[in-house]
Amino acid sequence: MGGSPVWLTLQQAEMVLESFQETARVQGWWLGAGAVMANHVHLVVTVDGDPEPGTLMLRLKNYASRSLNKAWGKQDWWTALGSTRKLDSVESINAAMRYVFEQSGALKIFQSDNPGLAGL
């Protein structure tokens, strides 16, 4: 982390989640669940193919940063890295979605209206 820790406000968390949802929609990804806490984020995203999770994370961070920078001024909103892992089954995706949706202390939580994972 290059600067001071960032603690998101509710308004910033709302913007971050909206950005993640829009990025997923534009990219053709399925955003199954998201939880934006003051100091970190959990997401469950499915995509076609077998891209590296770090690539997806970077794209999501970049688009969210653009929105945040426009509204609150340019700064480093995210750490350089983050934890990513591939989920190898519908069961593991559903378990991850439950974990994300049950985050205590989340400023904003999202769960897809289509949790059936059709198309996987």
PESUL-V590221 format. One record per residue. N is the residue number from 0. OMEGA is omega in degrees with one decimal (NA if undefined). D_CENTER is the distance of its C-alpha to the mean C-alpha in whole Angstrom. Layout:
[[N;OMEGA;D_CENTER] [N;OMEGA;D_CENTER]]
This chain:
[[0;-174.0;19] [1;-175.5;21] [2;177.9;21] [3;176.8;21] [4;178.3;18] [5;174.7;16] [6;-177.7;16] [7;171.2;14] [8;176.4;16] [9;-179.5;15] [10;177.8;16] [11;178.3;13] [12;176.7;11] [13;179.8;12] [14;179.2;12] [15;-179.0;8] [16;176.6;7] [17;178.4;10] [18;178.4;9] [19;-179.8;6] [20;180.0;8] [21;179.0;11] [22;179.4;10] [23;-179.8;9] [24;-177.7;13] [25;-178.1;14] [26;-177.4;14] [27;177.1;15] [28;174.6;12] [29;176.6;11] [30;-175.7;8] [31;-178.7;10] [32;176.6;8] [33;174.4;6] [34;179.2;7] [35;175.2;8] [36;-179.1;11] [37;-173.6;13] [38;174.3;13] [39;-174.8;9] [40;169.6;6] [41;177.1;6] [42;168.6;4] [43;-176.7;7] [44;172.0;8] [45;-177.6;12] [46;172.8;13] [47;177.7;17] [48;-176.5;19] [49;-179.2;18] [50;175.0;16] [51;179.8;15] [52;179.5;12] [53;177.5;12] [54;178.4;13] [55;-179.5;9] [56;-179.5;8] [57;179.6;10] [58;178.7;10] [59;178.5;7] [60;-178.3;8] [61;-178.5;11] [62;177.5;11] [63;179.3;9] [64;178.8;12] [65;179.8;15] [66;-179.7;14] [67;180.0;14] [68;-179.3;17] [69;-176.2;19] [70;-172.4;19] [71;179.8;20] [72;-175.3;21] [73;173.7;20] [74;174.5;19] [75;-176.6;17] [76;-171.3;13] [77;168.7;12] [78;-177.5;14] [79;-177.2;15] [80;176.3;14] [81;-179.8;11] [82;176.5;12] [83;173.0;11] [84;177.4;13] [85;176.8;14] [86;-167.8;15] [87;180.0;19] [88;176.2;19] [89;179.6;19] [90;-179.7;20] [91;176.1;17] [92;179.0;14] [93;177.6;16] [94;178.6;16] [95;178.3;13] [96;177.4;12] [97;179.8;15] [98;-178.7;14] [99;-176.2;10] [100;-177.6;12] [101;179.9;15] [102;176.2;13] [103;178.8;16] [104;179.1;16] [105;174.5;13] [106;178.5;13] [107;177.9;11] [108;177.7;10] [109;169.5;10] [110;-176.9;11] [111;173.7;13] [112;-178.3;16] [113;-175.5;17] [114;-176.9;16] [115;-179.6;19] [116;176.4;18] [117;179.0;20] [118;176.9;21] [119;NA;20]]
